[in-house]
Amino acid sequence: MARNNNRIVVPEAREALDRFKMEAAQEVGVNLKQGYNGDLTSREAGSVGGQMVKKMIQAYEQGLK
């Protein structure tokens, strides 16, 4: 039986994460739209996720200074 580990722990964060994802997609040139994005290639989806991680690491490193 499949489990869904994508449950929302902090519902208030959903909107901020969606904005963050859209911003990252725009930065890497991926046409991300609201709702279903199953037509994206793995490369496109991965580049959005990678950009998000890159920005989170940069923000963390800035916080250390």
Secondary structure, 3 states (H helix, E strand, C coil): CCCCCCCCCCCCHHHHHHHHHHHHHHHHCCCCCCCCCCCCCHHHHHHHHHHHHHHHHHHHHHHHC
